[in-house]
């Protein structure tokens, strides 16, 4: 057979386990996965024993474009994704200006992505007060789902939902067959506790963490599960940080509700001690948890009770990361480059099979969000894959692709590194460098 490209000598991480195979690509699609593929005229990539993972699908990033390109941007953000082994990302509807809350905004953002994105992308729409009637047009325009906040979002442009908006919005999202992505923290609890602590003059790491306790997450998850039962709305719980919340979601699943859950690498690799030590680079919402909670979350992940892992890459201008008052500092971790590497670190520490890592980072999000041709190293799927070499890599500012080099991950050593990333058969990142012709992004929609 004549193919465009063949990867030879790979340890391919397939849904059935790691296999020593060749992978042939034609017209951007995986054409054959076989023990020895004979071909003539194809470009040969010698994997030399490197692992080949399906390109990661990061269903939660904030690239802040249009309107806040000084925080990140599609060009730098998507190159960062490629450098981290991610070939499809889902951009959130907030922190950009305007927020993505109408079909017109969604079309405009998709066009920016086509012009600037190194890899494929999907777009979340926003569920905010005053825009319920925009849900259906956004769904028809290709929104992957809809994001809502129960507590404040961190920017004035994207309002959290009141209960009526949430219920009406969930009914409307259910009617379109889409999924609600929910930031689950109780506004009543978090704003009350923040007020009490600020009145006492407490604004440090301990105070910030105390203002967003595990109960705030559990209460919001519990309440939304009741609403899901009443409205029939599928719900995806984003950046869940506690085993307590995972347990509630698991019970809802067992009952037959259409719910899923993601956590982020920072909740499993880091703890509240890191917020104390490193300050605002480690500030996020929900906050990093104490060690015993971190360990319980890792146990829940390994037990298979968490569907997927996403980065929640949420950077800002460096001046917004303040050390004098953590409540006033921007909350968000810049870590989009490190999801796959972070999960591989966890895999080596806890003897987790690599196909489980491919499930959390690629197959599960593809399945959940209806991307039929993504997330697996299988014939007929898009040729999105990553070569990973098992050599340690210490994160330096020079090797970070995010616009700003302020990250919790600076100085962190991973046991593996991304060697090259291919999007639909084209190299988009190789050995520390972005590919020459970097633009390969198209809007992906559920099918
Ligand atoms: Zn987020």
Boltz pocket constraint, residues with backbone or C-beta under 6 A from the ligand:
constraints:
  - pocket:
      binder: B
      contacts: [[A, 60], [A, 62], [A, 92], [A, 312], [A, 313], [A, 314]]
      max_distance: 6.0
